[in-house]
């Protein structure tokens, strides 16, 4: 049986500038720092649509909007960060826009977070398509890939 794949990349130029810290790190990654993240989403299908496509990229506006609302000029912290109350106070004071992720932060967790959102969205919107993977890239040297197995 054949399958097809297509990819959509939201590159560094999209401006998904996020600030985060890995509070468990024993390095400089334990401090707040930021990147303009890039995401590549891989879509798969066993058959092509009537146009010969896996995914109509014109239908991806909800994904782009969700990426911006989650990562664009946001401070993203893990729910178990010991400074969570400090981050909440800064958010309430209007100093930052806070996003709290239950499963943690970092490229691996960001890729997983996006992959799970895309999977749920596809199930409702385009059920013949599945998200097979998401790559989150901090910059040219660092990335992580979540695979939907």
Beta strands, then each sheet from edge to edge (+ up, - down):
strand 1: 4-10
strand 2: 16-20
strand 3: 33-45
strand 4: 74-78
strand 5: 98-101
strand 6: 130-139
strand 7: 142-147
sheet 1: 1+ 3- 2+ 4+ 5+
sheet 2: 1+ 3- 6+ 7-
end
